[in-house]
């Protein structure tokens, strides 16, 4: 009995019992009040409506303002067909070239360590930091008549600027980062384990590329090609400098639209602009499909593991 009283006295001397504090309630990072979510969504929709949907609708409304006959005549006019043909040629040459460069650069940067790797990454990002007009001036100063190679090109009857080759070069320059920049982060995240396993099993470099690396990045590759093609068809600044604005010969669709608008042929300008906008919408739909397929493929891969 005395032992119990003694223990109770010690507990009383120790002071009152202190209950541990409950851990603070951690609020979910994405659980914002309803009014905050609605405000943000409304602001985003208002911005898209004002700066994207309204101008896009206005292009098509103005294109058909004078009737379908005027619209069709503007699209089938010889200069418009020539501009469309040149746009497709420039995109058809620049996109495959950038595809080869993008895959090679991404594979080298993501799978190997070599001197000058950071320099190559910097050069890939160069078109993002240099104005397209500056890029066109570079080609003009190199291949123009008064440029570094101008006399040699003239003596050998070769023409780069104010011709199709200059337009292709300018288009390649402004579009080559797109495919590489889509592939590099994905290849770096995937690592080198599968390639090393294939090499141990006796696969050659080409077999590793075609059967291991490319199948793992096919959706990112297709996504980069779509973005590259969209930029190639819509490029204006660099192409404007090297084209010479020769009607029916060196005008792409964006340049042809500018000429029509400056000549006060507003209906024809908006008609051709609607064609370019339609191509952009098709690109957007393809981009959405590729994103959905890529997410589905990634989800299937996660479920398998």
NUDORO-70479 format. One line per 3 residues: for each residue x, y, z of N, C-alpha, C. Coordinates in Angstrom, 2 decimals. Last residue first. Example, Ala and Ser with C-alpha at 12.3 -4.5 7.8 and 13.67 -1.06 7.14 Angstrom:
2
12.85,-2.25,7.08,13.67,-1.06,7.14,12.90,0.03,7.87 | 13.19,-5.69,7.80,12.30,-4.50,7.80,13.20,-3.30,7.80
END
This chain:
305
3.36,-3.85,-65.69,4.36,-3.98,-64.63,3.72,-4.08,-63.26 | 0.97,-3.49,-67.02,1.70,-4.74,-67.22,2.74,-4.96,-66.13 | 0.31,-0.90,-66.30,-0.52,-2.00,-65.82,0.19,-3.35,-65.97
2.25,0.55,-67.67,2.25,0.56,-66.20,1.43,-0.59,-65.65 | 1.49,0.04,-70.31,2.81,-0.40,-69.86,2.87,-0.44,-68.33 | -1.01,1.29,-70.32,-0.92,-0.17,-70.52,0.41,-0.70,-70.05
-0.18,3.94,-69.98,-1.00,3.31,-68.96,-0.97,1.79,-69.09 | 1.19,4.37,-72.38,1.92,4.45,-71.12,1.15,3.78,-69.99 | -0.92,4.10,-74.20,0.20,3.17,-74.26,0.99,3.17,-72.97
-2.47,6.30,-73.40,-3.02,4.95,-73.32,-1.91,3.90,-73.34 | -0.71,8.40,-73.98,-1.15,8.17,-72.60,-1.70,6.77,-72.43 | -0.51,8.06,-76.78,0.69,7.95,-75.95,0.31,7.69,-74.49
-3.13,8.52,-77.60,-2.54,7.21,-77.81,-1.31,7.00,-76.94 | -3.36,11.23,-76.85,-4.25,10.21,-76.27,-3.66,8.81,-76.42 | -1.36,12.38,-78.47,-1.28,12.48,-77.01,-2.15,11.43,-76.33
-2.40,11.79,-81.01,-1.11,11.22,-80.60,-0.96,11.27,-79.08 | -4.73,13.34,-80.97,-4.81,11.88,-81.11,-3.54,11.22,-80.63 | -3.63,15.92,-80.77,-4.51,15.41,-79.70,-4.59,13.88,-79.76
-2.25,16.06,-83.20,-1.52,16.19,-81.94,-2.34,15.62,-80.78 | -4.38,15.93,-84.98,-3.39,14.86,-84.96,-2.60,14.88,-83.66 | -5.58,18.39,-84.33,-6.32,17.15,-84.13,-5.36,15.96,-84.07
-3.55,20.16,-85.12,-3.99,20.12,-83.72,-4.74,18.83,-83.41 | -3.46,19.68,-87.86,-2.29,19.38,-87.05,-2.66,19.27,-85.58 | -5.97,20.69,-88.50,-5.68,19.27,-88.73,-4.47,18.83,-87.90
-5.48,23.36,-87.87,-6.47,22.60,-87.11,-6.28,21.10,-87.28 | -3.58,24.00,-89.83,-3.20,24.07,-88.41,-4.17,23.28,-87.54 | -5.14,23.75,-92.10,-4.00,22.87,-91.93,-3.53,22.85,-90.48
-6.87,25.88,-91.55,-7.40,24.52,-91.61,-6.28,23.50,-91.46 | -5.11,28.02,-91.79,-5.71,27.74,-90.49,-6.29,26.33,-90.44 | -4.60,27.89,-94.52,-3.50,27.67,-93.59,-4.02,27.36,-92.19
-7.20,28.48,-95.39,-6.57,27.22,-95.78,-5.42,26.89,-94.83 | -7.52,31.02,-94.35,-8.36,29.95,-93.84,-7.81,28.58,-94.20 | -5.70,32.42,-95.93,-5.43,32.27,-94.50,-6.29,31.17,-93.89
-7.06,32.38,-98.33,-5.82,31.61,-98.24,-5.44,31.40,-96.76 | -9.17,34.06,-97.49,-9.43,32.73,-98.03,-8.19,31.85,-97.93 | -7.95,36.41,-96.76,-8.57,35.60,-95.71,-8.90,34.20,-96.21
-7.09,37.20,-99.32,-6.12,36.99,-98.25,-6.70,36.12,-97.14 | -9.51,37.48,-100.68,-8.56,36.46,-101.12,-7.55,36.16,-100.03 | -10.56,39.64,-99.21,-11.29,38.37,-99.28,-10.36,37.24,-99.70
-8.63,41.67,-99.62,-8.88,41.13,-98.29,-9.59,39.78,-98.33 | -6.59,42.98,-101.31,-7.45,41.87,-101.70,-7.80,41.07,-100.43 | -4.76,44.98,-100.85,-6.17,45.24,-100.52,-7.12,44.17,-101.06
-2.16,44.26,-101.02,-2.81,44.70,-102.26,-4.31,44.96,-102.08 | -1.66,43.27,-98.52,-1.08,44.57,-98.87,-1.66,45.14,-100.16 | -2.96,40.80,-98.81,-3.48,41.79,-97.87,-2.93,43.18,-98.18
-1.34,39.53,-100.70,-2.75,39.77,-100.99,-3.32,40.85,-100.07 | 1.08,39.41,-99.24,1.01,40.17,-100.49,-0.44,40.50,-100.84 | 0.37,37.73,-97.07,0.82,39.11,-96.84,0.69,39.96,-98.10
-0.21,35.36,-98.44,-1.27,36.05,-97.67,-0.88,37.50,-97.43 | 2.31,34.71,-99.41,1.23,35.02,-100.36,0.09,35.75,-99.66 | 3.62,34.11,-97.03,4.06,35.27,-97.82,2.98,35.68,-98.83
2.22,31.77,-96.21,2.22,32.99,-95.37,2.64,34.24,-96.15 | 2.74,30.05,-98.55,1.40,30.51,-98.19,1.41,31.73,-97.26 | 5.68,31.34,-100.26,4.94,30.31,-99.56,3.56,30.87,-99.17
7.11,32.40,-103.22,6.18,32.76,-102.15,5.56,31.50,-101.56 | 8.64,32.08,-105.47,9.28,31.91,-104.16,8.38,32.34,-103.01 | 6.73,32.01,-107.69,7.99,31.26,-107.68,8.52,31.01,-106.27
4.49,33.61,-107.63,4.42,32.39,-108.43,5.69,31.56,-108.41 | 6.41,36.47,-107.05,5.09,35.86,-107.17,5.14,34.66,-108.10 | 9.00,36.68,-104.91,8.72,36.56,-106.34,7.41,35.80,-106.51
10.23,37.34,-102.42,8.82,37.66,-102.69,8.51,37.67,-104.19 | 12.72,36.59,-101.52,12.66,37.61,-102.56,11.26,38.00,-102.96 | 13.39,34.69,-99.55,12.55,34.31,-100.69,12.61,35.31,-101.84
14.76,35.34,-97.26,15.52,34.65,-98.32,14.68,34.38,-99.56 | 12.86,36.67,-95.65,14.15,37.31,-95.95,14.80,36.67,-97.17 | 10.73,34.90,-95.40,10.50,36.20,-96.01,11.81,36.86,-96.42
11.82,32.81,-93.95,11.50,32.59,-95.36,11.30,33.92,-96.08 | 11.99,33.98,-91.41,13.21,33.56,-92.10,12.97,33.39,-93.60 | 9.12,34.61,-90.96,10.22,35.55,-90.85,11.45,35.17,-91.66
7.33,32.32,-91.36,7.23,33.55,-92.13,8.54,34.34,-92.14 | 5.97,29.05,-91.18,7.11,29.93,-90.99,7.03,31.15,-91.92 | 3.98,27.12,-91.42,3.59,28.46,-91.02,4.73,29.44,-90.88
5.21,24.74,-92.15,4.19,25.29,-93.03,3.84,26.75,-92.69 | 6.93,24.35,-89.95,7.48,24.48,-91.30,6.46,25.13,-92.24 | 5.21,24.01,-87.80,6.06,25.20,-87.84,6.61,25.43,-89.24
4.05,21.56,-88.55,3.21,22.75,-88.36,4.04,24.02,-88.43 | 6.28,19.86,-88.57,5.56,20.12,-89.81,4.69,21.37,-89.70 | 6.93,19.87,-85.83,7.89,20.35,-86.83,7.20,20.70,-88.13
4.66,18.68,-84.73,5.00,20.06,-84.39,5.97,20.66,-85.40 | 4.88,16.12,-85.94,3.68,16.95,-86.15,3.98,18.41,-85.85 | 7.34,15.23,-84.94,7.17,15.41,-86.39,5.98,16.30,-86.68
6.75,15.03,-82.20,7.74,16.00,-82.67,7.62,16.27,-84.16 | 4.91,12.89,-82.30,4.50,14.20,-81.78,5.45,15.29,-82.24 | 6.54,10.84,-83.21,5.43,11.29,-84.05,4.94,12.66,-83.61
8.23,10.67,-80.95,8.77,10.95,-82.27,7.69,11.48,-83.20 | 6.48,9.95,-78.94,7.17,11.24,-78.84,7.75,11.64,-80.19 | 5.81,7.45,-79.98,4.78,8.47,-79.84,5.40,9.86,-79.69
8.25,6.01,-80.02,7.53,6.23,-81.26,6.50,7.35,-81.13 | 10.12,5.16,-78.22,9.89,6.61,-78.31,9.01,6.96,-79.51 | 10.39,2.44,-78.39,10.11,3.01,-77.07,9.76,4.50,-77.13
11.09,1.98,-81.07,9.75,1.58,-80.58,9.40,2.17,-79.22 | 13.80,3.11,-81.01,12.70,3.78,-81.69,11.32,3.29,-81.26 | 15.27,1.16,-79.38,15.17,2.59,-79.06,13.93,3.23,-79.69
14.77,-1.50,-80.50,14.70,-1.19,-79.07,14.40,0.30,-78.84 | 14.93,-1.75,-83.24,14.09,-2.70,-82.51,13.94,-2.39,-81.02 | 16.59,0.28,-84.28,15.30,0.01,-84.91,14.37,-0.84,-84.05
18.85,0.34,-82.51,18.10,1.55,-82.84,16.70,1.22,-83.33 | 19.70,-2.31,-82.48,19.29,-1.68,-81.23,18.44,-0.45,-81.51 | 20.35,-2.61,-85.18,19.28,-3.42,-84.61,18.78,-2.83,-83.29
22.50,-0.82,-85.39,21.27,-0.55,-86.14,20.10,-1.35,-85.59 | 24.36,-2.10,-83.66,23.89,-0.75,-83.39,22.59,-0.44,-84.10 | 23.37,-5.58,-83.10,24.22,-4.52,-83.65,23.63,-3.16,-83.32
23.12,-7.85,-80.38,22.49,-6.99,-81.37,23.47,-5.92,-81.83 | 24.01,-9.56,-78.35,24.64,-9.62,-79.66,24.01,-8.75,-80.72 | 23.21,-9.33,-75.76,22.65,-10.45,-76.52,23.16,-10.52,-77.95
24.41,-6.96,-75.10,24.95,-8.19,-74.51,24.45,-9.41,-75.27 | 22.70,-5.22,-76.48,24.10,-5.34,-76.90,24.74,-6.60,-76.35 | 20.37,-5.51,-75.00,20.38,-5.93,-76.40,21.81,-6.09,-76.91
21.26,-4.39,-72.59,20.84,-5.79,-72.63,20.85,-6.32,-74.06 | 21.72,-1.76,-73.42,22.84,-2.57,-72.95,22.50,-4.05,-72.95 | 19.10,-0.99,-74.05,20.12,-1.01,-75.10,21.31,-1.87,-74.69
17.92,-1.18,-71.50,17.45,-2.04,-72.58,18.46,-2.12,-73.72 | 19.42,0.73,-69.99,19.40,-0.67,-69.61,18.98,-1.58,-70.77 | 19.60,3.46,-70.21,20.33,2.67,-71.19,20.24,1.17,-70.94
16.74,5.68,-69.78,18.02,5.10,-69.44,18.60,4.24,-70.55 | 14.36,7.05,-69.90,14.32,5.61,-70.08,15.64,4.94,-69.73 | 15.15,9.72,-69.65,14.37,9.11,-68.57,14.34,7.59,-68.69
16.44,10.12,-72.09,17.21,10.21,-70.86,16.47,9.56,-69.70 | 14.27,9.86,-73.83,15.36,8.89,-73.90,16.22,8.93,-72.64 | 12.78,12.12,-73.02,12.22,10.77,-72.89,13.31,9.72,-72.92
14.48,14.32,-73.61,14.06,14.03,-72.22,13.53,12.62,-72.03 | 14.84,13.87,-76.55,15.94,13.85,-75.57,15.46,13.59,-74.14 | 12.47,14.14,-78.07,13.05,12.83,-77.84,14.05,12.81,-76.69
11.80,16.81,-78.28,10.78,15.88,-77.82,11.39,14.54,-77.41 | 14.12,17.93,-79.31,13.70,18.33,-77.97,12.55,17.48,-77.43 | 14.18,16.80,-81.89,15.23,16.47,-80.92,14.77,16.78,-79.50
11.93,18.04,-83.04,11.98,16.59,-82.88,13.01,16.20,-81.84 | 12.62,20.85,-82.84,11.36,20.31,-82.35,11.43,18.80,-82.10 | 14.93,22.09,-83.91,14.91,21.69,-82.49,13.71,20.84,-82.08
14.51,22.66,-86.73,15.23,21.44,-86.33,15.23,21.16,-84.83 | 13.18,24.90,-87.66,12.38,23.77,-87.20,13.18,22.61,-86.64 | 14.85,26.85,-88.64,13.90,27.26,-87.61,13.12,26.07,-87.03
16.36,25.40,-90.56,17.00,26.04,-89.41,15.99,26.31,-88.30 | 14.53,24.58,-92.50,15.24,23.58,-91.71,15.81,24.20,-90.44 | 13.83,27.08,-93.56,12.82,26.27,-92.88,13.47,25.21,-92.00
16.24,27.86,-94.74,15.66,28.67,-93.67,14.63,27.88,-92.87 | 16.48,25.80,-96.67,17.50,25.97,-95.62,16.94,26.77,-94.45 | 14.19,26.29,-98.25,14.33,25.02,-97.53,15.35,25.15,-96.40
14.84,28.81,-99.27,13.63,28.64,-98.46,13.69,27.36,-97.64 | 17.15,28.18,-100.72,17.23,29.09,-99.59,16.02,28.97,-98.68 | 16.08,26.45,-102.75,17.05,25.97,-101.76,17.17,26.87,-100.53
14.25,28.20,-104.25,13.74,27.14,-103.38,14.79,26.65,-102.37 | 15.41,31.62,-104.04,15.10,30.40,-104.77,14.66,29.35,-103.74 | 16.68,33.63,-102.73,15.67,34.00,-103.72,15.32,32.82,-104.63
19.75,31.76,-102.35,18.74,32.72,-101.88,17.88,33.17,-103.05 | 20.96,30.04,-104.42,20.47,29.58,-103.12,19.38,30.50,-102.61 | 22.04,28.99,-107.48,21.23,29.99,-106.81,20.64,29.40,-105.54
24.78,28.72,-109.69,24.00,28.14,-108.61,23.27,29.25,-107.87 | 26.79,29.15,-111.61,25.36,29.20,-111.98,24.49,28.45,-110.96 | 29.33,29.51,-110.83,28.93,28.13,-111.11,27.43,28.02,-111.40
29.42,32.24,-110.36,30.29,31.68,-111.39,29.90,30.26,-111.76 | 27.60,32.42,-108.19,27.27,33.04,-109.47,28.12,32.45,-110.59 | 29.02,31.06,-106.19,27.73,30.53,-106.63,27.33,31.11,-107.98
31.21,32.82,-105.97,31.42,31.43,-106.38,30.12,30.82,-106.88 | 29.92,35.16,-105.09,30.62,35.14,-106.38,30.83,33.72,-106.88 | 28.80,34.31,-102.56,28.00,34.83,-103.66,28.67,34.74,-105.01
29.82,33.50,-100.19,29.86,32.53,-101.29,29.15,33.04,-102.54 | 29.47,35.84,-98.65,30.76,35.15,-98.67,30.87,34.20,-99.87 | 27.39,38.15,-100.58,27.81,37.38,-99.42,29.13,36.67,-99.63
26.19,39.40,-102.65,27.24,40.15,-101.98,27.77,39.39,-100.76 | 24.31,37.44,-103.27,25.25,37.87,-104.29,26.42,38.63,-103.70 | 24.06,35.12,-100.45,23.62,36.19,-101.33,24.70,36.62,-102.31
25.02,33.28,-98.64,24.76,32.81,-99.99,24.27,33.90,-100.94 | 25.55,34.83,-96.30,26.45,33.74,-96.72,26.27,33.43,-98.20 | 23.59,36.70,-95.98,24.97,37.16,-95.94,25.96,36.07,-96.38
21.35,35.01,-96.05,21.51,36.03,-97.08,22.95,36.53,-97.13 | 21.67,33.51,-93.77,21.76,32.84,-95.07,21.95,33.85,-96.19 | 21.31,35.65,-91.93,22.55,34.85,-91.94,22.73,34.16,-93.28
18.71,36.48,-92.43,19.82,37.37,-92.78,21.14,36.63,-92.81 | 17.30,34.29,-91.36,17.25,34.57,-92.79,18.37,35.48,-93.24 | 17.98,34.65,-88.66,18.39,33.43,-89.36,18.35,33.63,-90.87
16.70,37.06,-88.18,18.16,37.00,-88.09,18.68,35.76,-88.81 | 14.07,36.17,-88.40,14.57,37.17,-89.35,16.09,37.18,-89.35 | 13.82,34.47,-86.20,13.83,33.91,-87.54,14.33,34.89,-88.60
16.04,35.21,-83.48,14.88,35.60,-84.28,14.94,34.95,-85.66 | 17.19,32.74,-81.27,17.52,33.65,-82.37,16.26,33.94,-83.17 | 16.24,30.88,-79.52,16.72,32.14,-78.96,17.06,33.17,-80.03
15.53,28.67,-80.98,14.55,29.20,-80.03,14.94,30.58,-79.51 | 17.83,28.00,-82.43,16.69,28.63,-83.13,15.61,29.17,-82.21 | 19.42,26.83,-80.24,19.74,28.12,-80.85,18.57,28.74,-81.60
19.16,24.34,-79.16,18.23,25.37,-78.68,18.43,26.71,-79.36 | 21.30,23.05,-80.34,19.95,22.61,-80.68,18.92,23.67,-80.28 | 23.43,24.29,-79.07,23.20,24.57,-80.49,21.80,24.12,-80.92
23.23,23.15,-76.52,23.06,24.59,-76.69,22.76,24.94,-78.14 | 23.79,20.48,-77.08,22.48,20.84,-76.53,22.20,22.33,-76.71 | 26.45,20.78,-77.92,25.44,20.30,-78.87,24.03,20.63,-78.38
27.61,21.56,-75.50,27.63,22.48,-76.64,26.59,22.08,-77.67 | 27.31,19.25,-73.99,26.57,20.45,-73.59,26.53,21.49,-74.72 | 29.11,17.61,-75.45,27.70,17.25,-75.32,26.85,18.47,-74.96
31.84,17.84,-75.67,31.01,18.73,-76.48,29.52,18.45,-76.40 | 32.73,14.46,-75.35,33.13,15.85,-75.21,32.31,16.72,-76.17 | 30.16,12.19,-74.26,31.23,12.60,-75.15,31.55,14.06,-74.92
28.13,9.49,-73.53,28.85,10.62,-72.95,30.03,10.94,-73.84 | 24.95,8.37,-74.80,26.41,8.37,-74.78,26.92,9.60,-74.05 | 22.18,8.62,-74.84,22.74,7.29,-74.63,24.26,7.27,-74.50
21.41,11.27,-75.29,20.78,10.52,-74.20,21.51,9.21,-73.88 | 22.96,12.17,-77.46,22.96,12.92,-76.19,22.45,12.06,-75.04 | 22.46,10.27,-79.50,23.83,10.55,-79.06,23.84,11.21,-77.69
19.67,10.43,-79.72,20.30,9.16,-79.39,21.71,9.39,-78.85 | 19.34,13.10,-80.50,18.76,12.62,-79.24,19.41,11.32,-78.79 | 20.70,13.13,-82.98,21.14,13.98,-81.88,20.60,13.49,-80.54
19.20,11.22,-84.47,20.64,11.05,-84.26,21.13,11.87,-83.07 | 16.61,12.36,-84.39,16.85,11.02,-83.84,18.33,10.82,-83.54 | 17.12,14.86,-85.64,16.58,14.78,-84.29,16.82,13.44,-83.64
18.08,14.18,-88.22,18.94,14.90,-87.28,18.43,14.74,-85.85 | 15.79,12.89,-89.25,17.07,12.18,-89.16,17.98,12.85,-88.14 | 13.94,15.01,-89.00,13.67,13.71,-88.39,14.98,12.93,-88.20
15.00,16.99,-90.56,14.99,17.19,-89.12,14.67,15.91,-88.37 | 14.53,15.76,-93.05,15.89,16.08,-92.62,15.97,16.28,-91.11 | 11.67,15.56,-93.03,12.51,14.35,-93.01,13.96,14.62,-92.60
11.13,18.47,-92.93,10.70,17.55,-91.87,11.49,16.24,-91.89 | 12.18,19.61,-95.30,12.75,19.97,-94.00,12.35,18.97,-92.90 | 10.65,18.54,-97.41,12.10,18.33,-97.36,12.64,18.56,-95.96
8.00,19.20,-96.86,8.32,17.82,-97.22,9.80,17.52,-97.22 | 8.13,21.96,-96.49,7.84,21.10,-95.34,8.24,19.65,-95.63 | 8.74,22.72,-99.14,9.62,23.10,-98.04,9.40,22.23,-96.81
6.51,21.61,-100.47,7.87,21.17,-100.81,8.82,21.49,-99.66 | 4.38,23.00,-99.33,4.45,21.56,-99.15,5.84,21.02,-99.47 | 5.04,25.58,-100.24,4.93,25.30,-98.81,5.06,23.81,-98.54
4.88,25.23,-103.02,6.18,25.53,-102.41,6.15,25.27,-100.91 | 2.09,24.75,-103.25,3.06,23.75,-103.68,4.42,23.97,-103.03 | 1.06,27.18,-102.34,0.75,25.95,-101.63,1.75,24.85,-101.98
2.08,28.89,-104.31,2.48,29.08,-102.92,2.21,27.83,-102.09 | 0.75,27.86,-106.57,2.21,27.83,-106.51,2.72,27.99,-105.08 | -1.87,28.45,-105.84,-1.47,27.05,-106.01,0.05,26.91,-105.97
-1.68,31.25,-105.85,-2.02,30.54,-104.62,-1.63,29.07,-104.69 | -1.11,31.78,-108.52,-0.13,32.15,-107.50,-0.41,31.44,-106.18 | -3.50,30.82,-109.77,-2.19,30.21,-110.05,-1.15,30.54,-108.99
-6.41,30.13,-107.75,-5.60,31.06,-108.55,-4.17,30.54,-108.64 | -7.85,28.63,-105.99,-7.41,27.97,-107.23,-6.63,28.90,-108.15 | -8.47,30.38,-103.92,-7.66,29.20,-103.64,-7.12,28.54,-104.89
-10.00,32.34,-105.14,-8.77,32.74,-104.46,-7.87,31.54,-104.20 | -12.17,30.82,-106.03,-11.29,31.46,-107.02,-9.96,31.88,-106.38 | -13.38,30.17,-103.62,-12.77,29.11,-104.43,-11.82,29.69,-105.46
-14.24,32.75,-102.80,-13.37,31.94,-101.96,-12.63,30.89,-102.79 | -15.96,33.44,-104.84,-14.76,34.25,-104.61,-13.75,33.47,-103.78 | -17.89,31.41,-104.42,-17.19,31.54,-105.69,-15.90,32.34,-105.55
-18.93,31.81,-101.88,-18.11,30.63,-102.11,-17.31,30.75,-103.41 | -18.81,35.24,-100.66,-19.39,34.08,-101.32,-18.39,32.98,-101.59 | -17.60,37.17,-99.23,-18.06,37.52,-100.58,-18.55,36.31,-101.37
-16.96,35.90,-96.81,-17.80,37.11,-96.79,-18.36,37.45,-98.16 | -15.36,33.78,-96.29,-16.57,33.50,-97.05,-17.48,34.73,-97.14 | -13.32,35.02,-94.84,-12.97,34.25,-96.04,-14.19,34.00,-96.92
-14.57,36.08,-92.63,-14.10,37.00,-93.66,-13.75,36.26,-94.95 | -15.01,33.65,-91.28,-16.14,34.51,-91.64,-15.74,35.46,-92.76 | -12.43,32.68,-90.88,-13.33,31.92,-91.75,-14.54,32.76,-92.16
-11.42,34.72,-89.18,-10.73,34.36,-90.42,-11.69,33.65,-91.38 | -13.15,34.66,-87.00,-13.14,35.83,-87.87,-12.46,35.53,-89.20 | -12.42,32.28,-85.76,-13.75,32.37,-86.39,-13.79,33.54,-87.36
-9.89,33.12,-84.88,-10.02,31.98,-85.79,-11.36,32.00,-86.50 | -10.44,35.27,-83.14,-9.69,35.50,-84.38,-9.83,34.35,-85.38 | -12.01,33.72,-81.19,-12.59,34.84,-81.95,-11.77,35.14,-83.21
-10.12,31.79,-80.21,-11.36,31.39,-80.89,-11.94,32.51,-81.74 | -7.86,33.44,-79.25,-7.73,32.27,-80.13,-9.01,32.01,-80.91 | -8.34,35.60,-77.60,-7.11,35.61,-78.39,-6.96,34.42,-79.34
-10.86,35.18,-76.39,-10.50,36.49,-76.91,-9.34,36.42,-77.90 | -10.86,32.47,-75.62,-11.91,33.01,-76.48,-11.48,34.30,-77.15 | -8.64,32.33,-73.93,-8.67,31.54,-75.17,-9.72,32.08,-76.14
-9.52,34.08,-71.88,-8.29,34.37,-72.63,-8.29,33.62,-73.96 | -11.79,32.75,-70.97,-11.92,34.10,-71.52,-10.70,34.47,-72.36 | -10.66,30.37,-70.04,-11.59,30.34,-71.16,-11.76,31.71,-71.80
-9.09,31.40,-67.92,-8.46,30.68,-69.03,-9.36,30.64,-70.26 | -11.07,32.51,-66.28,-10.02,33.38,-66.84,-9.34,32.71,-68.03 | -12.54,30.18,-65.63,-13.16,31.27,-66.38,-12.14,32.20,-67.02
-10.61,28.79,-64.17,-11.14,28.21,-65.42,-11.78,29.29,-66.27 | -10.26,30.57,-62.04,-9.13,30.23,-62.90,-9.61,29.67,-64.24 | -12.86,30.60,-60.95,-12.22,31.83,-61.41,-11.08,31.55,-62.38
-13.25,27.94,-60.22,-14.11,28.54,-61.25,-13.49,29.83,-61.79 | -11.28,27.64,-58.25,-11.24,26.83,-59.47,-12.06,27.47,-60.58 | -12.20,29.49,-56.38,-10.87,29.66,-56.97,-10.78,28.88,-58.28
-14.67,28.47,-55.64,-14.63,29.77,-56.32,-13.28,30.03,-56.96 | -13.99,26.08,-54.35,-14.69,26.03,-55.64,-14.59,27.35,-56.38 | -10.63,25.94,-53.00,-12.07,26.25,-52.93,-12.70,26.32,-54.31
-8.50,23.17,-53.91,-8.75,24.60,-53.74,-10.26,24.83,-53.60 | -6.67,20.71,-53.70,-8.03,20.93,-53.20,-8.20,22.41,-52.88 | -4.11,20.14,-54.37,-5.03,20.45,-55.48,-6.45,20.70,-55.00
-2.79,19.53,-52.05,-2.27,20.63,-52.87,-3.23,21.04,-53.97 | -4.65,19.09,-49.07,-4.27,18.58,-50.39,-3.88,19.74,-51.30 | -3.33,20.03,-45.98,-4.32,20.26,-47.03,-3.79,19.75,-48.36
-2.84,18.35,-43.07,-2.19,18.74,-44.31,-3.25,18.86,-45.40 | -3.16,19.17,-39.77,-3.88,18.67,-40.95,-3.25,19.24,-42.21 | -0.59,18.29,-37.50,-1.36,19.30,-38.24,-2.00,18.70,-39.49
-1.13,15.71,-35.05,-0.39,16.24,-36.21,-1.24,17.24,-36.98 | -1.90,16.62,-31.71,-2.31,15.95,-32.95,-1.54,16.54,-34.12 | 0.40,16.42,-29.03,-0.39,17.22,-29.97,-0.72,16.41,-31.20
0.07,14.27,-26.22,0.76,14.65,-27.45,-0.17,15.41,-28.39 | -0.64,15.55,-23.00,-1.08,14.76,-24.15,-0.35,15.20,-25.41 | 0.90,15.38,-20.00,0.86,16.19,-21.22,0.48,15.28,-22.38
-0.18,15.31,-16.62,0.12,14.57,-17.84,-0.06,15.46,-19.07 | 1.28,17.55,-14.22,0.13,16.99,-14.96,0.59,16.27,-16.23 | 4.08,16.48,-12.18,3.24,17.46,-12.86,2.12,16.79,-13.62
5.59,14.86,-10.60,6.03,15.03,-12.00,5.18,16.03,-12.75 | 4.20,14.64,-8.23,5.33,15.57,-8.29,5.78,15.83,-9.72 | 2.46,12.64,-8.98,1.94,13.97,-8.71,3.03,15.00,-8.75
4.23,10.55,-9.24,3.50,10.98,-10.43,2.92,12.37,-10.23 | 5.03,10.32,-6.57,6.02,10.66,-7.61,5.33,11.15,-8.87 | 2.62,9.59,-5.41,3.25,10.85,-5.05,4.27,11.28,-6.07
2.24,7.14,-6.54,1.28,8.19,-6.87,1.85,9.54,-6.52 | 4.32,5.74,-5.34,4.32,5.92,-6.79,3.35,7.02,-7.22 | 3.47,5.82,-2.65,4.74,6.44,-3.04,4.80,6.71,-4.56
1.16,4.36,-2.72,1.08,5.78,-2.38,2.34,6.51,-2.80 | 2.27,1.89,-3.40,1.33,2.52,-4.33,1.23,3.99,-4.07 | 3.81,1.41,-1.14,4.46,1.51,-2.46,3.56,2.19,-3.47
1.90,1.20,0.84,2.81,2.34,0.87,3.52,2.53,-0.45 | 0.83,-1.21,0.00,0.00,0.00,0.00,0.86,1.25,0.00
END
